[in-house]
Amino acid sequence: MADGERQQRVLIVEDEDNIAIALDYLMSREGYAHERIATGRGALELIRESRPDLVLLDVMLPEVSGYEICQKVRADKGLEDVRILMMTARGSAMERRKGLALGADGFIAKPFELSELRAELHRILDGETT
């Protein structure tokens, strides 16, 4: 990171500890500041408070789904700069279309290769188009 550049911040919304550990490793290795919340409840409030550059958002969460969180973030004009990468174990085309229709910037199926996730992170955070 060059002098004067702000470290990009990622919020991980993931309830599965083993996946969160892998994500923590990747975020640290890539130089992102990051934090995690393990439930859908409170995620929207944390997004509003911390204003991360990217939310790495699981679809299936306890209490509030990732789809609902994505929809609420996109409805909040104050959060329009927050990027969302959704993750799900149900990686069907229909799930992907639903996530993108709700405003996600990307969608990745679990289990994922770390290299695949890394490429998606950079594509979204660096403003690349597919």
Backbone bond lengths (Angstrom), bond angles and torsions (degrees), N, CA, C in turn:
res aa  C-N    CA-C-N  psi(-1)  N-CA   C-N-CA  omega(-1)  CA-C   N-CA-C  phi
1 M - - - 1.459 - - 1.528 108.51 -
2 A 1.304 116.64 127.80 1.456 122.28 -179.51 1.525 110.77 -73.78
3 D 1.330 115.53 157.58 1.460 119.41 177.67 1.522 109.83 -57.79
4 G 1.311 116.75 137.08 1.451 121.54 177.28 1.519 113.92 89.01
5 E 1.339 117.25 -12.80 1.463 119.19 177.81 1.522 109.60 -81.55
6 R 1.308 114.78 139.03 1.462 120.57 177.88 1.523 108.82 -85.32
7 Q 1.311 115.50 135.61 1.464 120.04 176.73 1.525 109.09 -65.96
8 Q 1.318 117.41 128.98 1.463 120.21 179.70 1.521 109.87 -70.59
9 R 1.343 115.02 142.58 1.465 121.16 -175.28 1.520 110.66 -112.15
10 V 1.337 114.61 134.39 1.454 122.19 -179.78 1.526 108.70 -122.85
11 L 1.331 115.54 132.01 1.458 120.99 172.42 1.522 106.95 -104.42
12 I 1.328 115.92 124.11 1.462 122.14 178.00 1.523 107.89 -98.46
13 V 1.330 116.17 121.23 1.468 121.42 176.59 1.526 105.42 -113.12
14 E 1.330 116.00 95.18 1.467 122.67 -171.91 1.523 109.40 -149.09
15 D 1.343 116.33 128.55 1.456 120.02 -177.44 1.525 113.59 -92.06
16 E 1.308 119.11 -17.01 1.464 121.54 -178.74 1.524 110.43 -89.50
17 D 1.346 115.65 116.11 1.459 121.02 -174.84 1.524 113.31 -58.80
18 N 1.348 117.64 -41.25 1.466 119.10 -177.03 1.531 111.39 -64.72
19 I 1.314 117.47 -36.51 1.464 120.83 176.91 1.527 109.70 -71.40
20 A 1.319 116.75 -41.08 1.468 120.87 179.38 1.524 111.25 -61.34
21 I 1.329 117.89 -35.80 1.467 121.27 178.40 1.528 109.84 -64.95
22 A 1.329 116.65 -44.11 1.473 120.63 178.22 1.531 110.67 -63.36
23 L 1.328 116.16 -40.82 1.471 120.40 179.47 1.524 110.88 -66.53
24 D 1.329 116.61 -40.09 1.462 121.55 177.64 1.528 109.89 -59.96
25 Y 1.316 116.26 -44.38 1.467 121.33 178.67 1.529 110.52 -59.79
26 L 1.332 116.26 -48.37 1.459 120.35 -178.20 1.528 111.65 -64.19
27 M 1.332 117.10 -44.28 1.471 120.36 -179.39 1.532 110.33 -61.56
28 S 1.329 116.93 -42.31 1.466 120.68 179.01 1.523 110.50 -64.26
29 R 1.321 116.62 -44.87 1.468 121.55 -178.68 1.522 112.10 -63.91
30 E 1.336 116.13 -34.58 1.461 120.41 -179.15 1.526 112.71 -84.59
31 G 1.334 117.14 -6.12 1.456 120.61 176.17 1.520 115.29 85.45
32 Y 1.330 117.08 18.40 1.465 120.28 178.30 1.524 109.69 -88.58
33 A 1.326 116.33 140.25 1.460 120.76 167.78 1.524 104.84 -75.06
34 H 1.322 117.85 137.74 1.463 118.57 -176.32 1.516 111.81 -152.52
35 E 1.315 112.81 157.02 1.455 120.94 172.79 1.510 107.34 -145.74
36 R 1.333 115.68 166.93 1.458 120.56 -175.74 1.517 110.56 -132.10
37 I 1.329 113.62 144.92 1.454 121.31 167.53 1.532 104.96 -126.65
38 A 1.338 117.05 138.08 1.468 121.22 -170.72 1.524 113.83 -99.88
39 T 1.315 117.36 7.45 1.459 120.11 -179.39 1.523 109.61 -144.31
40 G 1.317 116.19 156.42 1.457 119.77 177.53 1.517 112.95 -68.95
41 R 1.332 116.29 -29.97 1.462 119.85 179.34 1.523 109.28 -67.81
42 G 1.280 116.85 126.06 1.457 121.47 179.84 1.517 113.95 92.11
43 A 1.344 117.41 -11.41 1.465 119.74 -177.63 1.528 111.84 -64.88
44 L 1.326 117.18 -44.90 1.465 120.19 -178.76 1.527 110.93 -61.97
45 E 1.324 116.83 -42.18 1.461 120.82 178.79 1.530 110.59 -63.29
46 L 1.339 116.49 -40.46 1.462 120.20 179.31 1.527 110.90 -67.38
47 I 1.318 117.22 -37.23 1.465 121.04 176.28 1.528 109.72 -62.60
48 R 1.339 116.73 -43.60 1.467 120.30 179.40 1.528 111.57 -64.21
49 E 1.341 116.71 -38.82 1.463 120.93 -178.62 1.527 112.33 -72.96
50 S 1.326 116.81 -45.76 1.461 120.48 -171.08 1.530 113.95 -92.98
51 R 1.338 117.31 -18.43 1.464 122.75 179.85 1.530 112.19 43.84
52 P 1.349 117.17 62.45 1.462 119.40 -179.90 1.529 111.25 -69.03
53 D 1.310 116.11 160.07 1.461 120.47 175.27 1.532 109.82 -72.09
54 L 1.336 115.52 -33.55 1.456 121.29 -177.79 1.514 110.31 -143.08
55 V 1.331 115.69 139.65 1.461 121.80 171.60 1.522 106.37 -110.16
56 L 1.321 116.02 120.17 1.446 122.71 174.90 1.521 104.67 -93.22
57 L 1.332 116.61 104.28 1.464 122.87 -161.73 1.521 112.58 -117.19
58 D 1.330 116.48 115.46 1.462 121.35 174.51 1.522 108.43 -71.52
59 V 1.322 116.70 144.64 1.462 121.03 178.74 1.526 111.10 -75.30
60 M 1.327 116.08 -49.11 1.465 120.59 -175.05 1.528 109.65 -95.50
61 L 1.317 115.11 101.83 1.458 122.40 -178.24 1.518 109.97 -124.50
62 P 1.334 117.11 153.65 1.462 118.35 173.09 1.531 110.89 -66.30
63 E 1.291 116.78 140.56 1.465 126.46 170.61 1.521 115.36 79.18
64 V 1.329 118.98 -50.99 1.465 121.95 179.77 1.531 107.08 -136.32
65 S 1.325 117.37 128.57 1.464 120.19 -176.43 1.525 111.68 -74.46
66 G 1.316 114.92 157.40 1.455 120.54 175.54 1.517 111.91 -61.47
67 Y 1.342 116.80 -35.10 1.464 119.72 177.60 1.526 111.05 -60.88
68 E 1.332 115.86 -43.17 1.467 120.06 -179.84 1.529 110.89 -65.11
69 I 1.333 116.33 -40.81 1.461 120.16 178.34 1.524 110.25 -63.41
70 C 1.334 116.78 -45.52 1.468 121.52 179.35 1.526 110.44 -58.02
71 Q 1.312 115.47 -46.70 1.467 120.36 -178.95 1.527 111.20 -61.04
72 K 1.318 117.25 -41.91 1.465 120.84 -179.41 1.528 112.30 -70.16
73 V 1.329 116.83 -36.30 1.465 119.79 176.51 1.525 109.17 -63.35
74 R 1.318 117.09 -45.26 1.469 120.95 -178.85 1.522 112.65 -68.07
75 A 1.309 118.21 -24.22 1.466 121.31 177.93 1.524 112.02 -80.83
76 D 1.334 117.41 -13.21 1.461 122.90 -177.28 1.529 109.14 -96.43
77 K 1.330 116.96 105.25 1.467 121.68 -177.38 1.531 112.44 -58.18
78 G 1.305 117.16 -27.09 1.459 120.72 178.74 1.515 113.71 -71.71
79 L 1.336 116.95 -10.73 1.465 121.27 -178.55 1.526 112.25 -113.08
80 E 1.331 116.84 18.00 1.464 119.13 -173.52 1.525 113.59 -64.23
81 D 1.332 118.72 -20.27 1.464 121.13 178.78 1.524 113.40 -86.10
82 V 1.329 117.51 -8.27 1.460 121.15 -179.32 1.533 108.54 -77.60
83 R 1.327 116.26 124.50 1.464 122.01 177.06 1.527 109.15 -89.58
84 I 1.326 117.00 149.65 1.464 121.90 -178.69 1.525 109.80 -129.35
85 L 1.330 115.57 125.88 1.462 122.45 171.79 1.520 106.81 -115.24
86 M 1.333 115.48 113.01 1.465 120.08 -177.92 1.528 110.16 -89.71
87 M 1.336 115.16 148.40 1.466 122.52 178.73 1.523 108.81 -130.36
88 T 1.328 115.92 140.62 1.454 118.40 175.21 1.519 111.19 -153.56
89 A 1.323 115.36 149.07 1.463 121.21 173.84 1.522 109.55 -76.92
90 R 1.325 116.55 -19.43 1.464 121.12 177.50 1.530 107.57 -95.97
91 G 1.317 116.22 80.61 1.454 121.09 -170.89 1.512 115.27 -87.40
92 S 1.309 117.61 35.69 1.462 119.69 -179.32 1.524 111.02 -71.79
93 A 1.326 114.81 160.89 1.471 120.49 178.26 1.526 110.75 -60.42
94 M 1.326 116.98 -35.51 1.468 120.45 -179.89 1.539 110.68 -65.30
95 E 1.334 116.76 -42.17 1.473 120.82 178.31 1.534 109.77 -62.08
96 R 1.324 115.56 -42.92 1.466 120.71 179.44 1.525 110.99 -61.77
97 R 1.336 116.66 -47.43 1.468 120.28 179.49 1.519 111.18 -60.69
98 K 1.325 116.37 -40.39 1.468 120.17 179.90 1.532 110.61 -62.50
99 G 1.333 116.87 -47.27 1.462 120.75 179.79 1.519 112.27 -61.18
100 L 1.321 116.52 -44.92 1.460 120.03 -179.89 1.521 111.11 -68.49
101 A 1.335 117.29 -35.70 1.469 120.82 178.12 1.526 111.38 -65.12
102 L 1.330 116.55 -31.25 1.463 120.75 179.14 1.529 112.01 -80.63
103 G 1.330 116.98 -5.39 1.457 119.89 174.89 1.510 116.33 112.27
104 A 1.333 118.21 7.04 1.469 119.42 177.08 1.526 109.07 -65.36
105 D 1.322 115.69 147.22 1.457 121.09 178.88 1.520 112.12 -87.27
106 G 1.318 115.51 -15.31 1.455 121.17 178.97 1.507 109.57 -165.38
107 F 1.327 114.71 167.10 1.460 120.68 -176.12 1.517 107.19 -149.40
108 I 1.326 117.11 129.74 1.452 121.07 -178.43 1.529 109.38 -132.93
109 A 1.323 116.18 138.27 1.464 121.37 -179.24 1.526 110.07 -88.16
110 K 1.335 116.00 140.55 1.462 122.06 174.28 1.527 107.37 -97.60
111 P 1.312 119.70 144.28 1.472 125.27 -2.38 1.523 109.93 -74.05
112 F 1.310 115.72 148.26 1.459 121.02 -178.86 1.516 108.89 -120.36
113 E 1.305 115.06 155.85 1.462 121.04 171.64 1.529 106.51 -79.83
114 L 1.323 117.13 140.32 1.462 119.70 179.09 1.525 111.06 -59.66
115 S 1.327 117.72 -34.18 1.467 120.09 179.18 1.532 110.89 -65.90
116 E 1.325 116.83 -36.23 1.469 121.44 178.08 1.532 110.33 -66.61
117 L 1.328 116.08 -44.91 1.462 120.45 178.81 1.525 110.25 -65.07
118 R 1.319 116.46 -42.17 1.466 120.89 179.07 1.529 110.38 -58.42
119 A 1.320 116.54 -44.18 1.467 120.71 179.76 1.524 111.19 -62.90
120 E 1.331 117.74 -40.96 1.471 121.52 178.42 1.529 110.91 -65.86
121 L 1.316 116.77 -42.18 1.470 120.59 177.91 1.520 110.68 -57.59
122 H 1.322 115.97 -48.29 1.461 119.69 -178.54 1.529 111.02 -67.29
123 R 1.331 117.30 -38.94 1.467 120.18 178.93 1.526 110.39 -58.97
124 I 1.325 116.08 -45.40 1.475 120.21 -176.29 1.535 110.59 -75.15
125 L 1.310 118.12 -46.85 1.459 120.61 -175.60 1.519 113.30 -74.21
126 D 1.314 116.75 -28.39 1.462 119.98 179.46 1.525 112.08 -90.03
127 G 1.340 116.16 -0.70 1.468 120.45 176.09 1.506 114.76 75.19
128 E 1.346 116.74 20.62 1.461 119.54 178.08 1.522 109.88 -75.42
129 T 1.296 117.49 154.75 1.457 121.52 176.71 1.513 108.58 -111.31
130 T 1.328 115.09 154.53 1.468 119.41 179.89 1.504 110.91 -95.08
